[in-house]
Amino acid sequence: MTNTRRLAAGVIAAAALITGSACGPVRTSEARPVVAPAHVPGGDWFVQTGCTKCHSVAVYGIHTLASTAPDLSVAVEDVPRRFGRSLDDFFASPTGTMAMVLGTVIPMTKDQRLVAIAKLKEAYRRRQEAAAAGHPVASH
């Protein structure tokens, strides 16, 4: 099996895990974000780039029904915990599913990745501010 075929098989398996739910399988085309009525301005970028096909961004009131991927509101602390690298370093050279996603599904230039990092840091900052104000944001 070639590396390309292995990668494709891995992508298919990851997609099956990502799009599954307790109510049965959900097709990727059906995995649309649910934006809460109290949608907080600032989350549109995550929807427009396609991040919310897999990820919720709870701090902006965006919850993806089929989400098994981490909430992007906590990526600043989640990435170092899970990958042992800073968010900046991870985006420079992603691994695992995100290597495939950022390479083919949501390809980003170096400048676009810098914007993504800034957006993730802003989401985390807003989450921290909400928690400090006594309004914790529930992440899945």
N, C-alpha and C positions, 0 to 999 in steps of 0.2 A: 504494500500500500504506500503510495507516494505521500510526501509531507502535505501536499495540497489536499489530497483525499482525507488524510487524518484530520487536518484542520477543518475541512467541511463537515466531517462526521462529528467532530467536537462541537462545532457551531450548531449543528442540528440538535445534538443532545442538550446543549446549553439552552437553546431556544425552547426546547420542550420543557425543561425545568423552569425557565423564566416565565413562560406563558401559562403554566398550569395553575389551577386554583382548586379550592375545596369543592367547588360546584362543577367540576369537570374541566376538560381542556378548553383553553381560550386561544383562538387564533391570534397571531401577532396583529393582524388587522383589526381585531376586536379589542385589543388591550389599549384603550384610550384613557387618558387621564381624566379623573373626575375633579373638577375644580369646585371647591366649596363656595357657597354663596358669598362668604366673607373673603373672597380671593384678595390676597394682599398684592398690591402692585410690586413688580420686580420679578415675578415668576414667569413672565411671558417668554423670556429668553430660553428657559428650560423646555418649554412646550415647543417653541419654534425650531429648536435644534434637534428635537427628537429624543432628548434624554428621558422624558416622561413616558416613553413607550415601555420602559422597564422600571424606572425609578420614580418614587414619590419625592416631593419636596414639601414636606409638611409645613415648614415655616411660611410658605406662600399659599397654603391651603390647597395644594395639589396632591391628590392621592390617586395612585394608579391601581385599578382593581386587580390586575393580574400580577402585581408587583411581588417578586421574591427578592429583588435587588435592594441593596441598602438605600435608606432615605438619604438623599443628597444634602439635606440640611446638616448632617453630621459627618460629611466626607472628610473634613479637615482633621477630625480625630479618628475616624474609622480607617482611613487609608494607612496611616502609620501603624495602627494596631494590627491590622490584617496583613500588611505587606512589608512592614518594617522600614518604610521609606516615607519621605515627606510627600505631600500632595504635589508639589512642584516637580519633584524628581519622578514621581509616578507618571505624571502627564508627559514628561519628556521621553519616557520609555515605559509605556504601560505593559502589563503582563496579564496572562489569563484571558478571560472573556473580554476585558476592556481593550486588550491589544487588537483583537479582531474587530470589536465595535468601532474603535477610533481609527482603525486602518481601512475598513470597508463600509460599514453601515453608516457611521457618522464621521467621515474623514474630515480632519481638521488640519489646517496649516499651523505652523508654529505660533503665529500671531493669534489665531483662533483659539488655540490651546491656552494661551496666556489670558485671553478673555474668559475662557471656561474656568480657569483657576481663580480669577478675580470674582466671578459670579458665585463659585462655591464658597469662597472665603466670606463674601458678603452674606450669603444665606446662613452660614455658621455664626457670623457676628450678630445677625438679627435674632437667631435662635438664642444665643447667649444673652442678649438684651432682654428678650421676652422672659427668659427664666429669671433674670435678675429683678425684673419688675413684678415677679410673682405670677407670670402667665406662661408656665412651661408649655412647650410644643411637644405633643406626643408623636414620636417616631415609631414606625413599626419595627 
